[in-house]
Amino acid sequence: MAGFLLSLSSSFLRPLNPQKPSKPAFSHKPHKVLTITCNSQSKPTKTQRPTSKNRKRSPYGTSRRSILKKTLTQEQVRFTSSVSDDPHVGIIGGGMAGLLCALSLEKRGVRSTVFDTGMHGLGGRMGTRVIDPQQLVFDHAAQFFTVSDSKFAKLVDGWLEKGLIQQWKGVVGVLEMGGQFTQLPSSLPRFIGVDGMRPLADSLISQTSLVDVVRPCWISKLEPFNGMWHLSENGKPRGQFDVIVIAHNGKCANRLLASSGLPLVARQMKRLELSSIWALLAAFEDPLPLRDGAVTFEGAFVKGFDSVSWMANNTMKLLGSRSNGAHCWTFFSTAAYGKRNKVPQENIPTATAEKVKASMLQGVEAALGLSKGSLPKPVYTRVQLWGAALPTNTPGIPCIFDPHGRAGICGDWLLGSNLESAALSGMALADHIADYLQTGVASPDNFAVGLEKEFQPISGHDIGQFPGLESSPQHTLILEKGYQLVT
């Protein structure tokens, strides 16, 4: 795995020599685009501030079809002016990829500002929810991560030394109908945040000198003007930047890129397909037993049930024997169940929430082998829909970069779906941008990455693929590339 990722980084992200090889290093399909040239003399008509008044009102709405239409017909921005002496990068998205991109840019002496929508903290799908006053703690997205790449391993060693993460030594296995549990041996250690996954994300950015964070903030518009990218939030200016990074995905990213002047970047983002998964957070006064009364695991891949594909005891995972309170469990549905019961995740109908909760608890009861109606009643429950949970396809490259539009994409989905992939993608894009700012502005074509790369399907468990977790022959999981839910 490490060799695979390192070879990708070296082959895709090294600036190309301006030669005429017999076979091009990048395979580009013919693509005809219109171009807007943006330089230091470019001016909007009538005003020096970029506002929506300078643009012709779009006849399209905001449906998926209209977003796609705008994406495919928008004009390509081409910056021709030099970058500023002290370049500034705007990063939209504060998950693992965005944060590692910012930290890696700082190591190269490049300033950045991270914009994130998080109300409670950074991290994206590195989500940890704390319920007061009971102090119930749930990792409700990323459950753990593993390490298979040497570059990422150095980061993880540093996090261990700082006490930000710890090894999860609890029993993890496969749970089937009737409470049949089989432990999964692991050739690689599993890691978790000491106080949950979100505190890890917040800690990463706490001691930086060249990184600013703005949250909660929903960047709603990107506009090229006077050789820079101007970002705004519902009409409120949020700064101007030499380069922008899109470090999130889904419908919000598609809408943002639909009229940005970056058709090639937008088209690649539109190719991404994402699954939907329900999460149920439930706290019980006592540990949940298997049918024989034994308490044998902290995490399990659940097989044979539509409404449940994973379950984990956050309390035992994070606190172990130090816990003397309620047991906080995270349950995930299958992707098929998520798709069939999908609703607007920002406004889940009460009836749907109750239906999903009941169905998932029934699945948990059956998986544990308990008689019908014997599952203890939880003292707390909450359902959440991850409408854009896991990628089902990937281009298999570390990052995407449009040198003419001075814009890039990073994210776990470019390589798969796990925290390691997210970190590697963010670091790769940061190094690529730093190299571009130093040497590539005069010859931008040499720095184009991934703009025509085809996507391939991803297979695996409903919550992803995990490196090093090898099951018994009866319980084979697809584990080649090490992808997991983070996302």
C-alpha positions as CSV (number, residue, x, y, z in Angstrom):
1,M,0.0,0.0,0.0
2,A,2.8,2.4,1.0
3,G,4.6,1.8,-2.3
4,F,1.4,2.2,-4.3
5,L,0.6,5.6,-2.7
6,L,4.2,6.9,-2.9
7,S,4.5,5.9,-6.5
8,L,1.3,7.9,-7.3
9,S,2.7,11.0,-5.5
10,S,6.0,10.9,-7.4
11,S,4.5,10.2,-10.8
12,F,1.6,12.7,-10.7
13,L,3.0,15.5,-8.7
14,R,6.5,16.1,-10.0
15,P,6.6,19.1,-12.3
16,L,7.0,17.9,-15.9
17,N,10.0,18.9,-18.0
18,P,8.9,20.9,-21.0
19,Q,9.9,18.2,-23.5
20,K,8.1,16.5,-26.3
21,P,8.0,12.9,-25.3
22,S,6.7,10.2,-27.6
23,K,3.9,9.5,-25.2
24,P,2.4,12.3,-23.1
25,A,2.7,12.0,-19.3
26,F,-0.9,12.9,-19.0
27,S,-3.6,11.6,-21.2
28,H,-5.9,14.5,-22.1
29,K,-9.1,14.1,-24.1
30,P,-9.9,16.9,-26.5
31,H,-12.0,19.4,-24.6
32,K,-13.1,22.7,-26.0
33,V,-13.6,25.4,-23.4
34,L,-14.2,29.1,-23.5
35,T,-11.7,31.3,-21.7
36,I,-11.9,34.3,-19.4
37,T,-8.4,35.9,-19.1
38,C,-8.0,37.4,-15.6
39,N,-5.0,39.7,-15.0
40,S,-4.1,42.8,-13.0
41,Q,-5.8,45.0,-15.5
42,S,-9.1,43.1,-15.7
43,K,-12.0,45.1,-14.2
44,P,-15.6,44.4,-13.7
45,T,-17.8,46.9,-15.4
46,K,-19.0,49.9,-13.3
47,T,-17.4,48.8,-10.0
48,Q,-14.1,47.7,-8.5
49,R,-15.7,45.2,-6.1
50,P,-16.7,41.7,-7.4
51,T,-20.4,41.4,-6.8
52,S,-23.2,39.4,-8.3
53,K,-24.3,42.6,-10.2
54,N,-21.3,42.2,-12.5
55,R,-22.6,38.9,-13.8
56,K,-25.5,38.2,-16.0
57,R,-28.3,36.6,-14.0
58,S,-28.3,32.9,-14.6
59,P,-31.5,31.4,-16.2
60,Y,-30.9,28.1,-14.4
61,G,-32.1,27.0,-11.0
62,T,-30.3,24.9,-8.5
63,S,-31.4,21.5,-9.4
64,R,-28.9,18.7,-10.1
65,R,-29.7,19.0,-13.9
66,S,-29.2,22.8,-13.9
67,I,-26.0,22.5,-11.9
68,L,-24.6,20.0,-14.4
69,K,-25.7,22.3,-17.3
70,K,-23.9,25.3,-15.8
71,T,-20.9,23.2,-15.0
72,L,-20.4,22.0,-18.6
73,T,-21.1,25.3,-20.3
74,Q,-19.2,27.8,-18.0
75,E,-16.1,29.6,-19.3
76,Q,-12.6,28.7,-18.2
77,V,-10.7,31.2,-16.1
78,R,-7.1,31.7,-17.0
79,F,-4.9,33.8,-14.7
80,T,-2.1,35.5,-16.6
81,S,-0.7,37.8,-13.9
82,S,2.0,36.8,-11.5
83,V,1.1,35.8,-8.0
84,S,1.7,38.1,-5.0
85,D,5.1,38.2,-3.2
86,D,3.4,36.6,-0.2
87,P,0.9,34.2,-1.7
88,H,-2.2,33.3,0.2
89,V,-4.2,30.1,-0.3
90,G,-7.9,29.8,0.5
91,I,-8.9,26.3,1.7
92,I,-12.6,25.5,1.7
93,G,-13.2,22.6,4.0
94,G,-11.6,21.8,7.4
95,G,-11.6,18.0,7.4
96,M,-8.4,16.0,7.5
97,A,-7.5,16.8,3.9
98,G,-8.0,20.5,4.3
99,L,-6.1,20.7,7.6
100,L,-3.1,18.7,6.4
101,C,-3.0,20.8,3.2
102,A,-2.8,23.9,5.4
103,L,-0.2,22.5,7.7
104,S,1.9,21.3,4.8
105,L,1.7,24.7,3.1
106,E,2.9,26.3,6.3
107,K,6.0,24.0,6.2
108,R,6.7,25.4,2.8
109,G,6.3,29.0,4.0
110,V,2.9,29.6,2.4
111,R,0.0,31.3,4.2
112,S,-3.5,29.8,4.2
113,T,-7.0,30.4,5.5
114,V,-9.2,27.4,6.2
115,F,-13.0,28.0,5.9
116,D,-15.1,25.3,7.6
117,T,-18.8,25.0,8.3
118,G,-18.4,23.2,11.6
119,M,-20.5,24.7,14.4
120,H,-18.7,22.7,17.2
121,G,-15.2,22.3,15.8
122,L,-13.1,21.3,12.8
123,G,-12.7,17.8,11.4
124,G,-15.5,17.3,8.9
125,R,-16.6,13.7,9.2
126,M,-14.1,13.3,12.1
127,G,-17.1,13.9,14.2
128,T,-17.4,13.5,17.9
129,R,-20.6,14.5,19.6
130,V,-20.7,15.2,23.4
131,I,-24.1,15.2,25.1
132,D,-24.4,17.3,28.3
133,P,-25.0,17.1,31.1
134,Q,-24.7,13.3,31.0
135,Q,-21.3,13.6,29.3
136,L,-22.2,11.0,26.7
137,V,-19.5,10.8,24.0
138,F,-20.0,9.4,20.5
139,D,-17.6,9.1,17.5
140,H,-20.4,9.4,15.0
141,A,-18.5,9.2,11.7
142,A,-14.8,8.0,11.5
143,Q,-14.4,5.2,14.0
144,F,-10.6,4.6,13.8
145,F,-7.8,4.7,11.4
146,T,-4.8,2.6,10.4
147,V,-1.4,3.3,8.9
148,S,0.2,1.8,5.8
149,D,2.2,4.7,4.3
150,S,5.6,5.8,5.6
151,K,4.8,9.5,5.2
152,F,1.6,9.3,7.1
153,A,3.3,7.1,9.7
154,K,5.6,10.0,10.6
155,L,2.6,12.2,11.3
156,V,1.0,9.5,13.4
157,D,4.2,9.0,15.5
158,G,4.1,12.7,16.2
159,W,0.5,12.6,17.3
160,L,1.3,9.7,19.6
161,E,4.2,11.6,21.2
162,K,1.9,14.6,21.8
163,G,-0.8,12.4,23.4
164,L,-3.4,13.3,20.7
165,I,-4.1,9.7,19.8
166,Q,-3.9,6.2,21.3
167,Q,-3.9,2.6,20.0
168,W,-7.3,1.0,20.1
169,K,-6.6,-2.5,21.5
170,G,-10.2,-3.5,22.0
171,V,-11.6,-6.6,20.3
172,V,-13.1,-6.0,16.8
173,G,-14.7,-8.7,14.7
174,V,-17.6,-9.8,12.5
175,L,-21.0,-10.3,14.0
176,E,-23.6,-12.4,12.2
177,M,-27.2,-13.5,12.8
178,G,-27.9,-14.9,16.2
179,G,-24.9,-13.4,18.0
180,Q,-22.2,-15.4,16.1
181,F,-19.0,-13.3,16.6
182,T,-15.6,-14.0,15.1
183,Q,-12.7,-11.8,16.1
184,L,-10.6,-10.2,13.4
185,P,-6.8,-10.4,13.9
186,S,-5.0,-7.3,12.7
187,S,-1.5,-7.0,11.3
188,L,-1.6,-3.2,11.8
189,P,-2.5,-1.3,14.9
190,R,-5.8,0.7,15.0
191,F,-5.7,4.3,16.2
192,I,-8.3,6.6,17.8
193,G,-8.3,10.1,19.1
194,V,-7.7,10.2,22.9
195,D,-10.9,12.1,23.5
196,G,-12.6,11.2,20.2
197,M,-11.9,12.0,16.6
198,R,-12.9,15.7,16.5
199,P,-10.5,16.8,19.3
200,L,-7.7,15.4,17.2
201,A,-8.7,17.7,14.3
202,D,-8.9,20.7,16.5
203,S,-5.5,20.0,18.0
204,L,-3.7,19.7,14.7
205,I,-4.3,23.4,13.9
206,S,-3.9,24.8,17.4
207,Q,-0.2,25.8,17.2
208,T,0.3,27.3,13.8
209,S,1.7,30.7,12.6
210,L,0.7,30.8,9.0
211,V,-2.8,29.2,9.2
212,D,-6.0,31.1,9.9
213,V,-9.3,29.4,10.5
214,V,-12.8,30.9,9.9
215,R,-15.8,28.9,11.2
216,P,-18.6,28.4,11.0
217,C,-18.5,29.7,7.4
218,W,-20.3,28.6,4.3
219,I,-18.4,29.9,1.3
220,S,-21.1,30.5,-1.3
221,K,-19.3,32.1,-4.2
222,L,-15.9,32.1,-5.9
223,E,-15.1,35.0,-8.2
224,P,-11.9,35.8,-10.2
225,F,-11.0,39.4,-10.2
226,N,-7.8,41.4,-10.6
227,G,-5.6,38.3,-10.7
228,M,-7.0,36.8,-7.5
229,W,-9.8,34.6,-6.3
230,H,-12.4,36.5,-4.2
231,L,-14.5,34.4,-1.8
232,S,-17.7,35.4,-0.2
233,E,-20.4,34.0,2.1
234,N,-23.9,35.1,1.1
235,G,-22.6,38.4,-0.2
236,K,-20.1,39.0,2.7
237,P,-16.5,39.2,1.4
238,R,-14.3,36.6,3.0
239,G,-10.9,37.5,1.5
240,Q,-8.9,37.3,-1.7
241,F,-6.5,34.5,-2.5
242,D,-3.8,33.6,-5.1
243,V,-4.9,29.9,-5.1
244,I,-8.0,28.1,-3.9
245,V,-8.4,24.6,-2.6
246,I,-11.7,22.7,-2.5
247,A,-11.4,20.3,0.4
248,H,-15.0,19.1,0.6
249,N,-17.4,17.3,-1.8
250,G,-21.1,16.6,-2.4
251,K,-23.9,18.9,-3.5
252,C,-22.5,22.0,-1.8
253,A,-19.2,21.7,-3.6
254,N,-20.9,21.0,-6.9
255,R,-23.1,24.2,-6.5
256,L,-20.0,26.2,-5.5
257,L,-18.1,25.1,-8.6
258,A,-21.1,25.2,-11.0
259,S,-20.4,28.9,-12.0
260,S,-16.9,29.3,-10.7
261,G,-15.1,29.5,-14.1
262,L,-13.4,26.1,-13.4
263,P,-15.3,23.7,-15.7
264,L,-12.6,21.0,-15.7
265,V,-12.3,20.9,-11.9
266,A,-16.1,21.1,-11.6
267,R,-16.5,18.2,-14.1
268,Q,-14.2,15.9,-12.1
269,M,-16.1,16.8,-8.9
270,K,-19.4,15.9,-10.6
271,R,-18.1,12.5,-11.5
272,L,-17.8,11.5,-7.8
273,E,-20.6,9.3,-6.6
274,L,-21.4,9.0,-2.9
275,S,-23.4,6.6,-0.8
276,S,-25.7,7.5,2.1
277,I,-25.6,5.9,5.5
278,W,-27.7,6.3,8.6
279,A,-26.0,6.7,12.0
280,L,-27.8,5.8,15.3
281,L,-26.3,7.1,18.5
282,A,-27.6,5.2,21.5
283,A,-26.6,5.1,25.2
284,F,-27.5,2.2,27.4
285,E,-27.1,1.9,31.2
286,D,-25.3,-1.5,30.9
287,P,-23.0,-3.2,28.3
288,L,-24.9,-4.9,25.4
289,P,-24.5,-8.7,25.8
290,L,-24.5,-11.4,23.1
291,R,-27.1,-14.1,23.5
292,D,-25.1,-16.1,26.0
293,G,-24.6,-13.0,28.2
294,A,-21.0,-12.6,27.3
295,V,-19.6,-9.1,26.5
296,T,-16.9,-9.9,24.0
297,F,-16.3,-7.0,21.6
298,E,-15.9,-3.2,21.3
299,G,-16.5,-3.0,17.5
300,A,-18.1,-5.3,14.9
301,F,-18.8,-5.4,11.2
302,V,-22.4,-6.7,11.1
303,K,-23.4,-9.1,8.3
304,G,-26.7,-10.3,7.1
305,F,-28.8,-7.3,8.2
306,D,-30.1,-4.4,6.1
307,S,-30.4,-1.8,8.8
308,V,-27.0,-2.4,10.5
309,S,-23.5,-2.8,9.1
310,W,-21.3,-1.6,12.0
311,M,-21.6,-1.2,15.7
312,A,-19.0,0.1,18.3
313,N,-19.0,0.8,22.0
314,N,-17.5,4.4,22.2
315,T,-17.3,4.2,26.0
316,M,-15.2,1.1,26.1
317,K,-13.2,2.3,23.1
318,L,-12.3,5.7,24.6
319,L,-12.4,5.1,28.3
320,G,-12.0,1.3,28.8
321,S,-12.1,0.3,32.5
322,R,-12.1,4.0,33.6
323,S,-15.8,4.2,32.6
324,N,-18.5,4.2,35.2
325,G,-21.3,5.7,33.3
326,A,-23.6,4.8,30.4
327,H,-22.4,2.8,27.4
328,C,-22.5,4.9,24.3
329,W,-22.9,3.0,21.0
330,T,-22.6,4.1,17.4
331,F,-24.5,2.0,14.8
332,F,-24.2,2.4,11.1
333,S,-26.7,1.2,8.5
334,T,-25.9,-0.4,5.1
335,A,-25.6,1.9,2.1
336,A,-28.6,0.1,0.6
337,Y,-30.7,1.0,3.6
338,G,-29.4,4.6,3.5
339,K,-30.4,5.0,-0.1
340,R,-33.8,3.5,0.4
341,N,-34.6,5.8,3.3
342,K,-32.8,8.9,2.2
343,V,-34.4,12.3,3.1
344,P,-32.9,15.8,3.3
345,Q,-30.3,15.4,6.0
346,E,-30.7,19.0,7.2
347,N,-34.3,18.5,8.0
348,I,-35.1,14.8,8.9
349,P,-38.9,14.3,9.3
350,T,-39.8,13.0,12.8
351,A,-41.6,10.0,11.4
352,T,-38.5,9.0,9.4
353,A,-36.3,9.4,12.4
354,E,-38.5,7.2,14.5
355,K,-38.8,4.6,11.8
356,V,-35.0,4.4,11.2
357,K,-34.3,4.2,15.0
358,A,-36.8,1.4,15.5
359,S,-35.5,-0.5,12.5
360,M,-31.8,-0.2,13.5
361,L,-32.5,-1.2,17.1
362,Q,-34.3,-4.3,15.8
363,G,-31.3,-5.1,13.6
364,V,-29.0,-4.7,16.6
365,E,-31.2,-7.0,18.7
366,A,-31.2,-9.7,16.1
367,A,-27.5,-9.4,15.4
368,L,-26.7,-9.9,19.1
369,G,-28.9,-13.0,19.2
370,L,-31.3,-11.5,21.7
371,S,-34.9,-12.6,21.8
372,K,-37.4,-10.1,20.3
373,G,-38.2,-7.2,22.6
374,S,-35.3,-8.1,25.0
375,L,-32.8,-5.4,23.9
376,P,-32.5,-2.9,26.8
377,K,-34.2,0.4,26.2
378,P,-31.6,3.1,25.5
379,V,-31.5,6.1,27.8
380,Y,-30.6,8.4,24.9
381,T,-30.9,8.1,21.1
382,R,-30.2,10.3,18.1
383,V,-30.3,9.5,14.4
384,Q,-28.2,11.3,11.8
385,L,-28.1,10.8,8.0
386,W,-24.7,11.0,6.3
387,G,-26.1,11.9,2.9
388,A,-22.6,12.0,1.4
389,A,-21.0,9.2,3.4
390,L,-18.6,7.2,1.2
391,P,-17.4,7.4,-2.4
392,T,-18.4,4.5,-4.6
393,N,-15.8,5.5,-7.3
394,T,-12.4,7.2,-7.3
395,P,-9.8,8.5,-9.8
396,G,-7.0,6.9,-7.8
397,I,-4.8,10.0,-7.7
398,P,-3.6,12.1,-4.8
399,C,-5.0,15.4,-5.9
400,I,-6.5,17.5,-8.8
401,F,-5.0,20.8,-9.9
402,D,-5.9,23.4,-12.6
403,P,-2.9,25.6,-13.0
404,H,-4.6,28.1,-15.3
405,G,-7.5,28.6,-12.8
406,R,-5.1,28.2,-9.8
407,A,-7.5,25.9,-8.1
408,G,-7.1,22.4,-6.7
409,I,-9.1,19.6,-5.0
410,C,-7.9,17.3,-2.2
411,G,-9.9,14.7,-0.2
412,D,-9.9,11.1,0.8
413,W,-12.1,10.1,-2.1
414,L,-9.3,10.8,-4.6
415,L,-7.5,7.7,-3.3
416,G,-10.3,5.8,-1.5
417,S,-12.0,6.7,1.7
418,N,-10.1,6.9,5.0
419,L,-8.1,9.3,7.2
420,E,-4.8,8.2,5.8
421,S,-6.0,8.9,2.2
422,A,-7.3,12.3,3.2
423,A,-4.0,13.2,4.9
424,L,-1.9,12.1,1.9
425,S,-4.1,13.9,-0.5
426,G,-3.9,17.2,1.5
427,M,-0.1,16.9,1.8
428,A,0.3,16.1,-1.9
429,L,-1.8,19.1,-3.0
430,A,0.1,21.4,-0.7
431,D,3.5,20.4,-2.0
432,H,2.2,20.7,-5.6
433,I,0.8,24.2,-5.0
434,A,4.1,25.3,-3.3
435,D,6.1,24.0,-6.3
436,Y,3.7,25.7,-8.6
437,L,4.0,29.1,-6.8
438,Q,7.8,28.8,-6.9
439,T,8.4,27.7,-10.4
440,G,5.2,26.9,-12.3
441,V,3.4,30.2,-12.8
442,A,5.3,30.9,-16.0
443,S,4.7,27.4,-17.4
444,P,1.4,26.4,-16.0
445,D,0.7,23.5,-18.4
446,N,3.4,21.4,-16.7
447,F,1.4,21.5,-13.4
448,A,-2.0,20.2,-14.6
449,V,-3.0,17.1,-12.6
450,G,-6.0,14.8,-12.8
451,L,-8.2,17.1,-14.9
452,E,-9.1,14.2,-17.3
453,K,-8.5,11.2,-15.0
454,E,-11.2,8.5,-15.3
455,F,-12.9,7.1,-12.2
456,Q,-13.0,3.5,-11.2
457,P,-15.5,1.8,-8.9
458,I,-14.7,1.0,-5.2
459,S,-15.8,-2.2,-3.7
460,G,-15.8,-3.3,-0.1
461,H,-17.8,-3.2,3.2
462,D,-20.6,-0.7,3.5
463,I,-18.5,1.6,5.7
464,G,-15.4,1.2,3.6
465,Q,-12.2,-0.8,3.3
466,F,-9.6,-1.3,6.1
467,P,-5.9,-2.2,5.8
468,G,-4.6,-5.0,7.9
469,L,-7.9,-6.3,9.2
470,E,-7.8,-9.9,7.9
471,S,-10.8,-12.1,8.7
472,S,-11.2,-15.8,8.8
473,P,-12.0,-17.6,5.5
474,Q,-15.6,-17.6,6.4
475,H,-15.7,-13.8,6.8
476,T,-13.7,-12.4,4.0
477,L,-13.6,-8.6,3.7
478,I,-12.1,-6.7,0.7
479,L,-9.1,-5.0,2.3
480,E,-6.6,-4.3,-0.5
481,K,-6.5,-0.5,-0.3
482,G,-7.4,0.4,3.2
483,Y,-10.4,2.6,2.9
484,Q,-12.7,3.3,5.8
485,L,-15.6,5.6,6.8
486,V,-14.7,9.1,7.2
487,T,-15.8,10.6,5.7
